[in-house]
């Protein structure tokens, strides 16, 4: 523990503001107790997988009941165990549904418990329901604007049809805002925010391990479609997007500790594993997204560092082109196909262009409010030149603009920009090296997400997008702490 403390406490630069917070200050008993709590279900899961043991339903529900009781008793005073468990579980919620009752599964149960904990803390601490913290107003505005689209859709499609067909989708859309505000209001301070980021990294490693296990089973298949790794999200593009943006904190921690040998022995292998499994998703958007993660992290570190590392990497690839994985070359080559003497886009890319044009036409007809929530699948046939079976337009910005209006897109972009700028400021002005890595990670993460959403609607599935909102909530607390420390230094 002492060696890790030294790793995270030593500062890289001087002349910065903000308190230096070591692992012993933000970790300590709170971190240890949470990790021990998470270790129990983790050891059980590993035992079941390794020994191929199938526990009866009553045993699984019994274990879940005991853990639920422990959480209920604890959340009144401390919600950290609950938040950490949610972080580990939410990317896995499609493969471990945990049906508890009609309409109640593991995800719903944990979210209800978090809302209960939020209410308990508000009552016990006699504080406002919504704490005034950075980003709370902007995210709330985005949520309010997008929810207007439900009213618009009820006019376009009819209220009865909307409720009977898309009620579950409306709830799923609300989940991202519930997650953000629950974490924003249950995270006590910047020290706990640091631990939350650590739990996010731990959760990312769990999903990486599951992806690695799937890759072992599929690596010898004879085609790209058969060998694609779907991950716990059960969709290769979603899993690729998740891995690419969650690579950001690992990249940032590595870049800020390049001179430490432990970074090369601990973090570099993790990054190689992420890259390997990312390649196995065969998601072109994820490839570009993770590359952008590295570029932005280098840019935040310094322009000279970015140019130097870029020249070095380019030199390696020119000298040893065999370093470029065959799977990467094969997948990128599929973007275009030769038809006679001409070259044209592959079917997937052509379909996306058709759907993008339809979404743009829908947006132009009603740029302020859009056509309404979930109207694109219903109305796209009126705007596509040819019949297209896919219902997702594969672009988050057009997804929002066509159904929720241009103001909603602008607000989403403002959230992205705010996260980037706050991350850069945290990196440049904090003296705490882990806080600086979190700031750099925020900037790299949001750049990756902004790009990934150009090639898919990645902000609609809570198993994919939850970590982004949780990271933003943690960053909000650290930004508030940085502002407070600056004000204290300015006082005479």
N, C-alpha and C positions, 0 to 999 in steps of 0.2 A: 504493500500500500504506500510505503514511503517513497519508493522509486517512482510510482505513478504520480504521486503528489509533486515530486520534483519536475516530472515531465510536463505537468499541466500548469505549474506555477511560474516557471522561469519565463520571463518576458523577452520578446524578441527585439523590442524597440524601446527607446526612451522618449521622454517628452510627451507622453500620452496621458490622458486623464482617466479617472475611474479607479475604483479600488481593485487591488490584486486579491483574488479570492482563490485560495487553494482547495484541493480536493478535500482536505480535512475539514474545511469550513462549509462547503456545499454538499459534501458527501456524508461521511460519518455514519451515525446510527440510522438515520433516515434511509440512506441508500442501502446499507447492509440489510436492514429489516425487510425492505421491499424486495431485494434480490432473493432473500431466503424465502419469502412468500411466493415469488414466481418460480422458485426452484422446485417446489412440490409438484405442481402440475406438469412442469417440464420433464422432471425425472419419470413421472408416470407415463407421459407420452413417449419418451425415448424407450422405456421398458416395453411398452406395448408394440412399438415399431420393431425394435431389435429382436424381441422374443416371439413376435407375431402372435401375441396373445389377444384374444377377443373377450373383453369383459362383458358380462350380461348388462342389459339396460338398467336394471335396478342398482347395480354397483356404480355405473357412471352417473346416474341421477343422484345417488347418495353422496358421491364425492362432490358433485356440483352443488348439492344442497348444503353440505358442510362449509364449502368455500363461500357460498352465498351468505350463510348465516354469519360467518366471520366478518365478511365485508360490511354487512348491515350493522353489526355491532361497532365496527371501527369508523365508518364514514361520518358518524356524528362529530367526531373530533379530528379525524385525519382521513382525507380522501385519496392520499397518494397511492396506496395499494390498489384501489379501484381504478385510478387513472392508468397506472402501469399495466394492470391486467387488460384493460380495454385496448391499450396500445399494442400489446402482444397479440391480442385476439382479432382485432378488426381486419387485418389483411387476410386472415384465415377463415373469415366468416362464411365463405362459400363452400369450403370443404368440411368445416365443422359447424354445421348449422345450429345444433343443439336445440331441437324443438321442445319447448317446455309446456306449451298449451296452444290451442288454436289462436293464431295471430301473434304469438309470443315466442321468439327464438332467442338465442344467445345475445345477438346484437341489441334487440329491443330491450331485453332484460337489463343489460349493462347500461344502456342509455337511460332507462327509467331510474335505475339506481343512482346514476350520476346526477340526474335532475333532482332526485330526493336529497342527495348529499349537498347540492347547491342550495336548495331551500333550507336545509338544516344549518348550514354555515351562515347564510344570510340572517336567519333568526337568532342564532347563538351569538354572532358577532355584532348584531344590530347595525348592519351596513346596507347600503343600497343593493338592490338586486343586480343591477348592472354597474360594475366598477368602471370609472372613467380612466381608461388606459389607451395608449396608442393603438390605432387601427380599429377600435371597437365601433366608432361612428361610421367609418367607411364600409366595413363589412356589413353592418346593420343596414346601411343605405342600399348596398348591393342586394341583400336579402329582400328588402321591402320592394325594390323596383322589380325584381324577378318574380315576386309573388303576385304582382299586379297581372302578370301573364295568365294566372289561373282564372281571373275574372274575364280577361280577353278571350281565353279559350272556351269558357262557358258560353260566351256569345257566339263564337265561331262554330263550335262543335255541338253546343247544347250542354246544359249543366248535367243532365242525367247521363248522357253518354260519357262525359268527362269523368264523372265520379265512378261510374261502373267499370270503366276501362282503364283509367289512369290514376286512381286514388293511391295505389301503391307507389307509383312513380312520383307523385306529389310529395308523399311522405319521404321517399328516398332523397328528393331534392332538398327537403328541409333538414335532413340529417347533417349535412355539412355545416350549416349554421348553428345547429344545436351543439355539435362537437366543438366548434370554435369558441362559442360563448361559455360552454360548460368549462372547458379547460382554462379559458381566460379568467374566469371568476373563481375557479378552485385552485389554481396555482397561487400559492401564498406570496411568493417573492421571487427575486431573480435567482436565488440559490436553488430553489425548487425547480425553476425553469431550466437550469443547467441539468438537473437530474432527469427532467422530462426528455430533453434532447438525448441524453444517454440511453433512456428506455427506447426511444425511437430507433436509435442505432442498433440496439439489441434486437428489436422487432424486425428490422431489416435483415439482420443476420439469420434470424429464424426462417424468413421467407427465402433467403438465399440458399439455406441448407435444403429446404424442400425442393427448390428448383434444381439443385445439384443432384438430388436423389432421382428426380424425374429425368434429368439429362443422362444419368447412368443407364436408365432403362431404354432410352430412345436413341442413344448416340450412334448405333449401328444401322438404323433404318436407312432405306435407300432413296429417300426423297425428302425435300425440304418440308413439305406439308406433313409428312408422317413424323419427322424428327423435331418439329417445333416444340419448345417447352412452353406449356400453358401456365405453369405456376399456380399458386393458390387462388389467384384471381380467375383461373379457368379460361383465360383468353390471352394469347401470346402478346398482342400489342399492349394490352392493359398491364400485363406483368412487366413487359419491357419498359413501359413508361414509369412504372413504380420503381423498378430497379435503377433506372437512369437518374431520376431525381433524388432518390435516397442514396445514391453514390456521392452526392454533394458534400455532406458532412464528413465522410471518410476522406474524400479528396482534399477538403479544406484542412482537416487535421493533419494529413500527410504533408501538404504544401507548407503549412506553418511549422512543421517539425522536420524539415528535410535534413537538417544537420544532425539529427539524433538517430543513432543506429537502431534504436528500438522501433522507430517509425518504419524503417525498411524491413524489419523482421516481423512486425505485427500488422501494420496498415497496408503495406505494399502487396502482400499475398491476398489480403481481402479485396483490394481493388482488382487484382488479376482475376480472382474468382468471380467478382461481379461482371467484369468484362467477358469472361468465358461464358457465363450463363446468359448474359445479354445477347451475345452472338447466337446462342442456341434458340432464342426467341424468334430470330429472323425478322425482327421489327426494324425497318429502316429508320423510322422516326426516332426510335430509342437509340439507335447507333449515333445519329446526329446529335441527339439530346445529351448523351453522356460526353461526347466530344466537346460540346459547347460548355458543359459543366467545367471541364478542365481548362478551357480557354478563359472563361470568366474568372475562375479561381486564380489563374495566372495573371490576368489583368488587374484584379483587385490587389494581388501581392505587389505588382509593379510592372510598368510597361517594359522595362529592361529585362525583367525576369521572364515575361511572356515571350518577348522576341528571342531571348537566348534559348529558352526551353523549346520554342517552336523550331528554331533553326537546328537544334540538336536532334529533335525528333524527326524532322524532315531528312536530315543527313543520314540517320539510321535507316530510314525507309528506302532512300535512294541507294545506299550501299548494300542493304540487305532486303530487297523487295519480298523475299520469302517470309518476312515477319508479318506481312499482311495475311490474315487468316483466309483460307479458301472459301469458308462459309460467308465471310463478309463480301468478298468479291462476287461470289455467285449470287447472293441476294441483291446486291446493288445492281448487278447486270440485268436482273429481271425487270428493272424499271422500264426498259425499252426492249422491244422485240423487232426482229427483222422480218419485214413482209415484202418479199420480192426484192426490188432494188431500193426500197425505202425503209426507214426506221421509224417506228411509232411506239407510243406508250403502251405498257402492258394493260390488260383488261382492268386490273384493280385501279390503276392510276386514271384510266379513262372514265371509269365509273365515278370516281371521286370528283373529277372535273365537271361531270354532268350534274352531280348532286350539289356542288358548289354553285354552279350557275343557277340552279333552281332556288337555292337558299338566298342568293343575291337578289333574284327577281322578287321573292317573297318579301325581303327586307325593304326593297324600293317601294313596294305598295303600301307598307305601313312601317316607316322607319322609327317612329316614336315608341309604339307599343308592341310591334311585331304582330304576328298572327295568333299568338297565344300558346300556352304551355302544351307541348306534345302535339302540336298541329302539323309539324313537318311530315311525319309519317302518313298522316291522313290526307294532306293536300299536295304532296310532292308530285303526284301524277299529273297535276294541272300545269306544272312548270317544267317538267323534264321533257327533252326532245324525243327520247325513246323510253320505253318501259324499263324501270330499274327496280329490282326486287329489294335492294338494301333500303332500310329506313333511316339509317344514321348518315348525316351528311359529312362525317369525318373531318369536322373542323369546329372546334369549340366556339370560336368567335362568330362564325356563321350560324351555328346552332343557337347561340344566345340572340344574335341580331335578328334572325328570321322569326323567332318565336317570342322574344322578350323585349326587343327594341334596341336601337343603337345606344341609348343612354346606359343600358345595362352593360353593354360591351365596354363602354368608356369607363364605367365604374370598376369593372373587373381589371382592366388595364391599369387603372390607378392603384388598385390593390397590389398588383404585380410591381409597379414602379415603387410604391411605398416600401414594400418588403426589400426590394433591391437596395434602395437608398439607405434604409435603416441598417441593413446588413453591412454595407460599406462603411457607414459611420461607426458602427460598433467595432468593426475590425480596425479602423484607423485611430479611434479615440480611446479604446479600452486598453488597460495595461495587463489585464488577465488573459493569458494565452488561450485558455479554453473558450472564453467569451469571444476572443478575436476569431477563433476557428468557427464558432457558431455564426458569427457575422458573415465571414467569408462564405460559409456553407449556405446561408440564407440567400446571398446574392447569386451564387452558382445554381442553387436549387430553383429559384424562381425563373432564371434565364432558361433552364432546361424545361421547366413546365410551360413557359410561354411558347417555346418552340414546339414541344410535343403536342400541344393543343392545336397547332397548325395542321396536324395530320390525323387528328382524332378528337372525339369528345371525351376527354379524360377527366373532366371535372364534374361528372354526373354520378359516378360510382364511388360510394363511401369506402369500399375496400381498396380503391386506388388513390383517392384524393384526401383521405382523413389525415395522413401524416403531414401533408402540406399545411392544413389548417391548424393542426396541433403545433407544428414548428412555428407558424406565424404567431400563435398565442404565446409561446415561450419567448419569441423574439420581442413581442410587445412588452413583456415584463422587463427584459434586459435593456430595452431602449428607455423605458421609464427610469430604471435604476441609473443608467448613464446620464440622463438629463438631471436627475436629482443630485448626483455627484458633481456635475458641472456647476449647478447652482450653489452648492455648498462651497466650492472653491472660489466662486466669484464674490462671496460674502466677505466683508472686511474683517 
